[in-house]
Amino acid sequence: MNRRKFLGTAGQAVAALAAARYGFAQSAPRPPANVRIYRDPADRRLITETDMYYLGSFNCPMDNGWENAGFAVAFNPVGNGGAGSLFVQGRHVNGGVQVAEIAIPTPKSSSYITASVMRPMTNLATGSCPTGSTAAEGLCVLNTPNGWKLHWTLRDYYAQVSNPRFGHGYCDLDFTNKRGAWRLEGLGYNMEAGYLFEIPAAWASVHCGGRRLGTGLSSDNGSATTNWGAAMYAIAPWLESIVPPPDQSALPYTKLLEYPYEESGVVNSTSTVGGFSGYKYPGADRIFGVAWLEDGTGRQGILCVGREGSGGVRYKDPTACETGGQATDPYHFKWWFIDSADIEAVLAGTRPALSVGPYREYTPGAEWPASTADSCARMQTGVTFDRTNRKVYILNNRAAGTQAMVHVYRVG
């Protein structure tokens, strides 16, 4: 059954299906219209949106490079004297990774506070980074054997597969000691160098050799060479024989999830095979950020944030949001939840990576009082997790015109 129609055209069959599969009573209440369920809701191993409590929101600054900013975000647990801070990527600049550090104000549901700048916009790009039409869309802070590092990605979104790009690097948390740029060994350029996320150290130690930096990409260009779903690869630059790796190094990786065009059964710009069956052209349906959530009691869920189109796929439609490319507007915000146990099965060789799909989908936004009414601006462009305080920070880069906003949740 097509995932997008599960609670639409087949909505009347939800109660009967649940009764047949999970033993629910026929009179069990249906899920809300903004939720799609693919796993037994009684499975308490898994975190869902019902475990995430909205705390409020705050604004990003609006001057000195902040206009149209907000394409990646990373929590810094040692920032602001140990209180924590956020690194936020600025507006796209060709060949540049513009990043600033901000303090985290008290989130509110109205009369939003604007975050103060602790470290101004700085270009972190170094080495053999791409210099053409580029997009910086990944940030992640990790404590490594070489100290705390801010990892970043930069990709050339018109890159040819035959022309490798080096889109990974890192620096110290004060933006010094910039190192890079690297790529993933043998992997097509449009498959990675997008979002970044932290993989829990204990899980990474058991399942992927200590590689606890996750990356992936579902690109808006090169649809035949990118992922049609929540791709995830694990890397660890600090484990290389030379640290930091030299410029133009090719890093080994562990494939966690992958959704290549050739295997996704794409028909009319929509995938028809695998766990993300129904995923439309990656520039329209788009996963922008990933965060591996834990609630401190053993429950987990990998949260993927982005947008989903509810219209048909059109190309160069002058009335669409993306007038020069593929569009499926009107859009809405979307969360996809992935079970790490499914990834464990992939690594054990008991199921193919392509087969893994979300156990739950959710359309957020109703709890965001400032949520834009502009369908084209419904993009959650980043997410990061404060593992100690179990807080989730979700970046909406066009919440109010050209001003970005951060929405804050607590897990558990």
C-alpha positions in Angstrom: 0.0 0.0 0.0 1.3 3.5 -0.9 2.4 5.2 2.3 1.0 8.5 1.2 -2.4 7.0 0.9 -2.3 4.9 4.0 -4.4 7.3 6.1 -5.9 9.0 3.0 -7.7 6.8 0.5 -7.5 3.9 2.9 -8.3 5.9 6.1 -11.6 4.0 6.6 -9.7 0.7 6.9 -7.3 1.8 9.7 -9.3 0.3 12.6 -9.8 -3.0 10.8 -6.2 -3.2 9.7 -5.0 -2.5 13.3 -7.4 -5.2 14.6 -6.1 -7.8 12.1 -2.4 -7.0 12.6 -2.1 -6.0 16.2 -5.2 -7.3 17.9 -6.7 -3.9 18.6 -10.4 -3.6 19.2 -12.4 -2.5 16.1 -13.5 0.5 18.2 -10.0 1.7 18.8 -9.6 5.5 18.0 -8.0 6.4 14.7 -4.7 8.3 14.7 -4.9 12.0 14.1 -5.0 13.1 10.5 -1.4 14.5 10.7 0.0 11.1 11.8 0.9 8.0 9.8 1.6 4.8 11.7 3.6 1.8 10.3 4.5 0.1 13.6 2.5 -1.1 16.6 1.9 2.1 18.7 2.2 -0.1 21.8 5.9 -0.7 21.0 7.4 1.4 23.9 11.0 1.1 22.6 10.3 3.9 20.2 10.1 7.6 20.6 7.2 9.4 18.8 6.0 12.9 18.6 3.8 12.2 21.6 7.0 12.0 23.7 8.2 15.4 22.5 6.9 18.4 24.4 7.0 21.8 22.7 8.8 24.3 24.9 8.5 27.4 22.6 10.6 29.1 20.0 13.0 32.0 19.5 14.3 34.1 16.6 17.7 34.0 15.0 19.3 37.4 14.4 18.7 39.4 11.2 21.8 41.4 10.5 25.5 40.9 9.5 24.9 37.9 7.2 21.8 36.5 8.8 19.3 37.3 6.1 18.1 34.1 4.6 20.3 32.2 7.0 19.5 28.9 8.7 20.4 25.8 6.7 22.0 23.8 9.4 22.2 23.8 13.2 24.4 22.1 15.8 24.2 22.1 19.6 27.4 22.9 21.4 27.3 21.4 24.9 30.4 23.3 26.1 29.3 26.6 24.7 28.4 29.7 26.7 30.3 28.7 29.8 28.8 25.2 29.8 25.2 26.4 29.5 25.2 25.3 25.8 25.0 27.3 22.6 24.0 26.7 18.9 26.1 26.9 15.8 23.9 28.1 12.9 24.8 28.1 9.2 24.3 31.4 7.4 23.0 32.2 4.0 24.5 30.3 1.1 27.7 31.8 -0.3 29.4 30.2 -3.2 32.4 28.3 -2.0 31.8 29.2 1.6 30.6 27.7 4.9 29.3 30.7 6.8 28.7 29.8 10.5 27.9 31.8 13.6 27.5 30.9 17.3 24.5 32.1 19.2 23.4 31.9 22.9 20.2 30.0 23.6 17.4 32.3 25.0 14.4 31.1 26.9 11.9 29.8 24.2 8.5 31.3 24.2 5.2 30.7 22.5 4.7 34.4 21.8 6.8 37.6 22.0 9.8 35.7 20.8 13.2 36.6 22.0 16.0 37.1 19.4 19.1 35.1 20.2 22.3 37.1 20.8 25.4 36.5 18.7 28.4 35.0 20.6 30.6 34.5 17.5 29.9 36.3 14.2 29.5 34.7 10.8 32.8 33.2 9.7 33.8 31.2 6.6 35.0 27.8 7.6 35.7 26.4 4.1 39.2 25.3 3.6 41.3 23.0 1.4 39.8 21.6 -1.8 36.2 22.6 -1.0 33.9 23.1 -4.0 33.8 26.7 -5.2 30.9 26.7 -7.7 27.2 26.9 -6.9 27.5 25.5 -3.4 25.2 24.8 -0.4 26.4 24.2 3.2 23.8 22.1 4.9 25.5 20.1 7.7 26.9 20.9 11.1 27.7 18.7 14.1 29.7 19.1 17.3 31.6 16.1 18.6 34.1 15.4 21.4 36.9 13.4 19.7 40.3 12.1 20.9 41.6 15.3 19.4 39.2 17.5 21.4 35.9 19.2 20.6 35.4 19.7 16.8 32.7 21.4 14.7 32.2 19.3 11.6 30.6 20.8 8.5 29.7 19.9 5.0 29.7 21.9 1.7 28.4 20.5 -1.6 28.3 21.7 -5.2 24.7 21.0 -6.2 25.6 21.0 -9.9 28.5 18.6 -9.5 28.9 15.8 -12.1 29.3 12.3 -10.8 32.6 11.9 -12.8 34.1 14.9 -11.0 34.6 14.1 -7.3 34.1 16.9 -4.8 35.5 17.2 -1.3 32.8 18.4 1.0 33.7 17.5 4.6 35.8 19.3 7.1 36.1 20.4 10.7 37.5 23.1 12.9 37.9 24.0 16.6 34.9 25.5 18.3 36.4 28.9 18.1 36.6 28.6 14.3 40.4 28.1 14.2 42.4 25.1 13.0 40.3 24.5 9.9 40.9 21.1 8.4 39.6 19.4 5.2 38.3 18.9 2.7 37.4 15.2 2.4 34.9 13.0 0.6 33.6 9.5 1.3 35.6 6.8 -0.5 33.9 5.4 -3.6 30.5 7.0 -2.9 28.8 9.2 -5.4 29.0 12.9 -4.6 25.2 13.5 -4.6 24.8 10.7 -2.0 26.4 12.5 0.9 27.9 15.8 2.2 24.4 17.0 3.2 23.1 16.7 6.8 25.3 15.7 9.7 24.3 14.1 13.0 25.7 12.4 16.1 25.4 8.7 16.5 25.4 7.5 20.2 28.9 6.4 21.1 27.8 3.1 22.7 25.8 2.1 19.6 28.6 3.2 17.2 31.1 1.1 19.2 29.0 -2.0 18.8 27.7 -1.6 15.3 30.0 0.5 13.1 33.5 0.4 14.6 33.2 3.6 16.6 32.2 5.7 13.6 29.8 8.1 15.3 29.4 11.0 12.8 26.5 10.4 10.5 26.0 12.0 7.2 23.7 11.7 4.2 21.9 13.6 1.4 18.6 13.7 -0.4 19.6 16.3 -3.0 17.5 18.8 -5.0 19.7 18.3 -8.0 20.9 15.2 -9.8 17.9 13.1 -9.0 19.3 10.0 -10.8 22.5 10.2 -8.6 21.1 11.0 -5.2 19.1 9.3 -2.4 15.3 8.9 -2.5 15.0 8.6 1.3 16.8 9.1 4.6 20.3 8.0 3.6 22.7 7.5 6.5 26.5 6.8 6.4 28.8 6.7 9.4 32.3 8.2 9.4 35.1 9.0 11.8 37.9 11.3 10.6 39.6 11.0 14.0 40.2 7.2 13.4 42.2 7.7 10.2 45.9 6.7 10.2 46.8 10.4 9.7 44.8 12.8 11.9 43.6 15.2 10.7 43.3 13.6 7.3 45.1 15.5 4.6 43.2 17.6 2.1 41.5 15.5 -0.6 41.4 12.4 1.5 38.8 9.7 0.8 37.3 8.5 4.1 36.0 5.0 4.7 32.4 4.7 5.9 29.8 2.3 7.1 26.6 2.3 5.1 23.6 2.4 7.4 20.7 3.3 5.0 20.7 4.0 1.3 18.0 4.7 -1.3 19.7 5.0 -4.7 17.7 5.9 -7.8 18.4 2.7 -9.6 16.8 0.6 -6.9 13.9 2.9 -5.9 11.7 2.1 -8.9 11.2 5.7 -9.8 8.1 6.3 -11.9 6.9 9.8 -12.8 9.4 11.3 -10.4 8.1 9.2 -7.5 9.8 6.2 -5.9 7.7 3.0 -5.9 10.1 0.5 -4.2 11.5 0.3 -0.7 10.9 1.8 2.7 10.4 5.3 1.3 8.0 4.2 -1.4 6.0 7.3 -2.4 8.9 9.7 -1.8 8.7 12.3 -4.6 11.5 14.1 -6.5 14.1 14.7 -3.8 14.1 18.5 -4.4 10.4 18.5 -3.6 10.1 15.9 -0.8 13.2 16.6 1.1 15.0 15.5 4.3 17.1 18.4 5.6 18.2 17.2 9.0 18.6 14.1 11.2 18.9 13.7 15.0 19.3 10.4 16.9 17.0 10.8 19.9 17.2 9.0 23.3 15.0 9.5 26.4 17.4 8.2 29.1 15.4 5.1 29.7 16.5 3.0 26.7 13.9 4.3 24.3 15.1 5.7 21.0 14.1 7.1 17.6 16.0 8.7 14.7 14.2 11.9 13.8 14.4 13.1 10.2 13.0 16.6 9.5 12.0 18.2 6.2 9.1 18.8 4.0 6.6 16.9 1.9 4.7 18.0 -1.1 1.0 17.3 -1.5 0.8 18.3 -5.2 1.8 16.6 -8.3 5.3 16.8 -9.6 5.7 19.7 -12.1 8.8 20.9 -13.9 9.4 24.7 -14.5 5.9 25.6 -13.5 5.8 29.4 -13.3 3.2 29.2 -10.5 5.2 26.8 -8.4 7.5 27.5 -5.5 10.6 26.3 -7.5 9.9 27.9 -10.9 13.2 26.7 -12.4 13.0 23.0 -11.4 10.8 20.3 -10.0 8.1 21.2 -7.5 5.3 19.4 -5.7 3.7 22.3 -3.7 1.7 23.0 -1.7 4.2 21.8 1.0 3.9 20.9 4.6 6.4 20.2 7.4 7.2 16.5 7.9 8.9 14.4 10.6 10.0 10.8 9.8 11.0 8.4 12.6 13.4 5.6 12.0 14.1 2.6 14.3 17.8 2.0 15.0 16.9 -1.7 15.3 16.1 -1.7 11.6 19.6 -0.4 10.9 21.0 -3.1 13.1 19.3 -5.7 10.9 20.8 -4.1 7.8 24.3 -4.2 9.3 23.7 -7.9 10.3 22.8 -8.7 6.7 19.2 -9.8 7.5 17.5 -7.0 5.5 18.5 -4.6 2.7 19.1 -1.0 3.5 16.6 0.1 0.9 13.8 -1.8 2.7 13.9 0.3 5.9 11.2 3.0 6.2 9.8 5.1 9.0 7.8 3.6 11.8 5.9 6.8 12.1 5.4 10.1 10.3 4.1 13.3 11.7 3.1 16.7 10.3 4.2 19.3 12.9 3.5 23.0 12.9 0.2 23.5 14.6 2.0 24.0 17.9 4.1 26.7 16.3 2.2 29.9 16.7 4.5 31.7 14.3 4.4 29.0 11.7 4.3 30.6 8.3 1.2 30.3 6.1 3.4 30.4 3.0 3.6 26.8 1.7 6.9 27.5 -0.1 8.5 28.5 3.2 7.6 25.3 5.1 11.1 24.0 5.4 12.7 22.6 8.6 16.3 23.0 7.5 18.1 21.5 10.4 17.7 19.6 13.7 20.1 19.0 16.6 19.8 17.2 20.0 21.1 18.2 23.4 21.6 14.6 24.7 22.2 15.7 28.4 19.0 17.8 28.7 17.1 15.8 26.1 16.2 19.0 24.1 15.6 19.1 20.4 16.2 22.2 18.4 14.5 22.4 15.0 15.5 25.2 12.5 12.9 26.8 10.3 14.9 29.1 8.0 12.0 31.1 6.6 9.6 31.2 9.5 9.1 35.0 9.1 10.1 36.2 5.7 13.9 35.9 5.5 14.3 35.4 9.3 15.0 32.0 10.7 13.4 30.6 13.9 14.3 27.8 16.2 11.6 25.6 17.7 12.5 23.8 21.0 11.2 20.4 22.3 12.0 18.3 25.3 12.0 14.5 24.9 10.3 12.5 27.7 
